[in-house]
Amino acid sequence: MGAVNIEPQKKLQKQSKASLYKAVWRWHFYAGIIFAPFLFILAVTGGIYLFKPQIEHALYHQYYQVTPQEERITAAEQIEIVKEQYPEALVTKYRPGESDTRSSEVTINGDHGTSTIFVDPYTGNIIGELNSSDRVMNKIEEIHGELMAGTIGDRIVELAACWAIVLIVTGFYLWFPKKKFNLFGVLLPRFNKGKKIFRRDLHAVPAFWLAAGMFFLIITGLPWSGFWGNNFQSVATNSGVGYPPSTWLGSAPTSTVETKDVAEVPWAAEKLDVPKSALQGFVPLPIDEVVTIADREGMHPSYTINIPNSTDGVYTLSAYSPKAQDEATIHIDQYSGAVLADYRFDHYGIVAKIVALGITLHKGTQFGLINQLISLLICLGIILVVCSGFYLWIKRKPSKLGSPKALPIRKSWPFLILLIGLGIIFPLVGLSMIVVWLMDWLIIQRVPVMKRFFNA
């Protein structure tokens, strides 16, 4: 029997790998050219927002700090002082200071929107007023979460975050050494191989080191998104891995109002149904007694009391604390003072606990300064990778778009299966992927001018 000629088989395998590499490269290029600018914005605003406590303390120090004295005036008296000063406004929240040197906060809704009134809890003096629209960190958060463009901006941010996962997956494949492993060019940049190689390494090597941190920030940020996050939250709640029925101290309410509609609460409590106060017609409970209940129940001192504005509403107490383990959401009957629901980290389902921890790590509050610094390094790294990728593209093909050439579907089907899988997990990515593919197939590859411009 003669020897089998394996050269054609090797050649076919080599061509197949080259085809897959080009397909991955093309999708990596498209994802980068479209969404990298948004990732740059998210990294910049996220890096700033990490230091919200320090920045706000520096900006509003004069509103926050008070001089401790022997006795404090009651919460009811503080609110009454605010009502006298702002008779036309509606008081919606009260936040006692979390320390002896911290002012109290009374939130009002008036002609000029929502404002926070800072009150000295010892003298009753109004220290100052801040409109929510004037808070610097609120603007940063709005840019970070929705590009200051409402629902459309939220969807763009979600798309950018999900496509960043495509960038990570495709980038990892492009980075992975195809021959023997070499420290330089894989884990460290090559400084002596010329400018072209160095530019490539300046993009690929830092991206590898940042991939895990970048993926973590994306996954922990997605629960806030309007489409994927809302659906994920509904699934978690309905399957019992969000909040369990045992949360309720009495019969579970039939209310269609969710807690996020009446208060700013931790993610795990947003879809918690709001109960109704049963003893309508009685005298409402003084807010001082609500403060007493909060202290008795061991609420984290950073809690806020959301005041009901209807006869069947409830007091909702929310502790959105720096550490996930201290989170708490409590509903209190506004007449009897009965605790209708007490929902804390220990009550969370497994998914809710993971998300809660992920969110506090994402915000940089779970482990304090070290958490902030590590997350900041990841944000700075993302900025470097985006800028180096843009620089690499400019140097490679400055006169045209210069994307890698398209290949027949049959030659890139393994990668397409992976993209389809990501599209199923992240529906907006799947939809946008179809749009990009159709544009590529129907327009870019069929119109000569477009084909010359787009292809390398």
CORDA-V294652 format. One line per field, one symbol per residue. ss: DSSP state (H for helix, E for strand, - for the rest). psi: psi as a letter, one per 40 degrees, with the letter a starting at -180 (. if undefined). A space follows every 50 residues. Layout:
ss->???
psi->???
This chain:
ss->------HHHHHHHHHHHHHHHHHHHHHHHHHHHHHHHHHHHHHHHHHHH- -HHHHHHHH-HHHHE---------HHHHHHHHHHH----EEEEEE----- -E-EEEEEEE--EEEEEEE------EEEEEEHHH-HHHHHHHHHHH---H HHHHHHHHHHHHHHHHHHHHHHHHH--------E---E------HHHHHH HHHHHHHHHHHHHHHHHHHHHH-----HHHHHHHHHHH----E-HHHE-- -------EHHH-----HHH---E-------------HHHHHHHHHH---- ---EEE-------EEEEEE----HHH-EEEEEE-----EEEEEEHHHE-H HHHHHHHHHHHHH----HHHHHHHHHHHHHHHHHHHHHHHHHHHHH---- --E-----HHH-HHHHHHHHHHHHH-HHHHHHHHHHHHHHHHHH---HHH HHHHE-
psi->hiihheddddddddddddddddddddddddddddeddddddddddddddd fddddddddfddddhihiadiiiidddddddddddgdeihhdihhiieid ehiihhhihadfahihhhhheddehhdihhhdeehddddddddddefffa dddddddddddddddddddddddddhhdbihhdhedeiihefeidddddd dddddddddedddddddddeddeeidcdddddddddddeeechidedhea hhieiehideeeihiiddedehihiihdfheihihiddddddddddefih eeihhhhieideiihhhhggidhdeeiihhhhheddehhdhhhiddeiid ddddddddddddeeedfaddddddddddddddddddddddddddddgddi dfiiiiiiddefdddddddddddddgddddddddddddddddddeehddd ddddi.
